[in-house]
């Protein structure tokens, strides 16, 4: 199998994308041998960052497969989640803790993050004695981030412009112009919080696994930009439907899954904004 970390990484990532697309084209569920093969290509790594589309169930199945593969190798240092706030975690729980205890320890917000989507990966980690750690920026810190112009200097101008455009499009062009940069700052602060959690969870010879939305794992503007130089970081971008060349260039591995039925997210957001 072609390595994605060879002399021309961008071309290798594109080749890897085409190869994996062909492997998974006829698959509804990701086969375990494919997960093991791709994981072997990503390792050794101090951290693997997995970006998902939150409503794509195949992405959560991929996460479970990665947790199981890493714990099977006794290599998972921690499972880090965007879906819980920084400071929450399961380290004090026993391996046989009940799901309700795990939710309490993570201060789980079921309204924002349906528990049933993420429970399999979380409970698989807990059952193996692996800590599950919240990494998101707590809500009470978001207002401070919005007003912090120091965050504006973290990214190079081109990457900051890309982040601003992503926020604009992600909010369906419904945000007033003056609210765009405050929202960009929140995104940057959230990435910084996730990176901090990853660094705190590092363990020699093991791998921290982050689960977050796809935008958070992009190498040019996401969590990787806050991680120390020299850290062995691999990024996996799960994409529902046909991936693009830009997807391949922004991550170490693109993981295509079947396309989802179209959903008009903007219509729902517009109703909430008007309400």
N, C-alpha and C positions, 0 to 999 in steps of 0.2 A: 504494500500500500504506500502511496506517495506521502512523504512527510510534508506537513504544512509549515515547517520551520526551517526550510532549506534556503539556498542562496537567494532566491527571489520570492520572499514570503507572500507578496500580493498575488503573484501568479499561482503559487502553490495553494493559496487559500481558494482562489477561483477554481482550480482543478479539484480541490477537495470538495467544494460545494457541488460541482457537477457530479462527482462520484457519489456523494451521499444522497443527492437528489434521486439518482438512478436506483440506489439501493432501497430507498424508502418509498419510491413511487407506488409500489403495489402493497405497501404495508399500512395497516390501520394503526397498529401498535408497534412501537419501536422494539425490535428484537434485541434480547440481552447480548448476543454476540456482537452486534453492531455497537452497542454502548461500550462494551469492554474494549473493542478495537479502537474506538475513537478516544476513550479515556487513556489508553496506553499511549496514544499520540500526544495527548495533552500533558502527561506526566513526564518527569517530575515537575511539580508546581507547588509553590507556597500557598497560592490561592487560585481557585477557579471561580469565575464570575459568570453566572448563567442569567441571561436576559430572556424574559418571557413576554408573551401577550397574555394578559391576566385572565382572559376568558377562554383561553385555548386549553382544553383539558389534556390534550396530548403533551403540552409543555409541562404540566404537573406530573404526568406519567414519566417523562424524561427525567425530571428532578428526582423522583423516587428511584428510578433506575440508577442514577448517579450516586445517590445516598447509599443504596444497597451495594453498589460496586465498590465504593470507597470504604465502607465499613467492612465489607468482605475482605478487603486487603489490610484492615486495621490501620487505615490511613486518613480517616476523616477527623480533623482536629476539632471542628465546630461547624454547625450549620447556621449561617447568618441570614437573617430575613429582613427585607424591606417591610414586610407585613406586620412587624411589631416594632415598638419604639426602643431606642437606645436605653440601656439600663435594665430592660426586662430580659429574663432568661431562665433556663431550666436547670442550671448547674446544681442547684440544691435538691433537686428531685431524685427519687429513686428510679431505677429502670422500670419498675412496674407501676409507675405513677398512672393514675387514671387520666383520660383525656381532659376531664374537667379541671384537674389539678394543673395540667400543662397549659390549658387556656388561661387559667388564673395567673400562673407564673409569667406568662408572656403578655398579660394584660390585653388579651386578644379582643380586637374590635370586629365582631362578627358582622356588623352592618357594613363595614367597609371592605372586609376580606372574608368571604364565605369560608368557614372553618373546614368544610368537607373537601374543598379543593386542595388544601395544604396539609391536612391532618395526616395522610399517609406518609409523606416525607418526614414530617415533624416527629410523629410517633416512632417511625423506623429509627431515627437518630436517638431518641430518648431510650428506646428499648436496648440499644447498643451502648448506652452510657455516654453518648456524645452530647455535649451541651448545645442547645439551640438558643441563639442570641438575637434579640431585637436590635435593629441597627438604624431605624428611621429617625429622622429629626422629630423630637417631640413637638406636639402642636403648640405648646406654650413658648417654644423657641422660634416659631416661624415668623412672628411679627418682628422680632429683633433682627432676623435674617433679612426680611424685606427692606429694612431701613439701613442695612450695612453696605455702604458703597465699596468697602474693602473687598467684598466678594467679586466685584466687577473686574478686578485686575488678575484674577487667578488664571484665566484662560487667555491664550493669544487672541487678538481681535477677530480673526476669521472663525475660530472655534466658538467664541462668544456670540458672534453673529449667527452661527449655525444653531446654537442653543436657543437664542432668542427666536429664531424662525421656527424651531421645533415647538417651542412653547406657544407661539402664535397659532400654528396649525393645529396643535394638540387641543387648543381651546376654541377651535373652529372659527378663528378670527373674530371672536365675540368679546375679547378683552379690550377695554379702552387702552390706547397707546401708553398712557402714563402708568398702567398697571403691569405692563410687560416685563420691565426690568425687575420690579419687586418679585414677580413670579419666577424669573430666571434665577434670582438670588436664592429663593427657597430651594429650587432644584439643585443649585450648587451646594448649598448648605446640607441638603439631604445626602448628596454624594459624599461630602466630607465626613458626615456622620457614619455612613456605611464604611468608608475607608478606615476610619478610626476603629470601628468595631473589628474589622478584619485584622488590623495590626495587633490589637489587643488579644486576639484569639490565636495568633500564630503559634505553632508548636514545631520544634525541630523534626524533620523527617515526615511531617504530616501535611495535609492540605485543608485549608479553610474553603468551604463551599458557600458562596453567596447566591441567594435567589432574589431577583429584583426585576423590575420592568426593563424592557429592552433598552430604553434610552439611557438607563443608568450604567450600563456596562460598556458603552462605546469608548473606544480607546482615546479618541481625540478630545472628548469633553465630559466623560462620565467619571465614575469612581476610580478608574485607573489613573486619572490625572492627579489624584490625591495620594496615591500609594508611593512609598519610598522607591527611589531608583535602585535597581539591583534586585528588587523582589521579583521572584518568578511568578508572573501573573498570566493566566490564560483566560480568554474571554470566549464564551459560547453564546451565540445569538440564535434563539429559537424563533423561527418565522413561520407563521401560518400562511400557506400558499407559496407562490413562486418567489424565491429570494431574488435580490438584485445584486449587481456587481458592487454597489455601494455597501450593501450588507456584508459582503465578503471582505471588503477592504477595511471595514470598521471593527472587525473582530477576528479572532484566531480561527474560529470554527463557526460556520452557519449550519444550523440544524433545521432543515425544512420539515414541516408537518402538513397534513391535509388542510386545504383552505376551509375557512369557516363561512357559513351563510352570511351574506351582507347584513350589516346592522347600521342604522343611521344614528350614530352616537351624537352627531351634532344636533339633531332634532331634540333629543332628550336634554342636552345641555342648554339649548336655546330656551326650552320651557322652564328650566330651573333658573336661568338668568333672569327671564322676564318675571318669574314668580317672586 
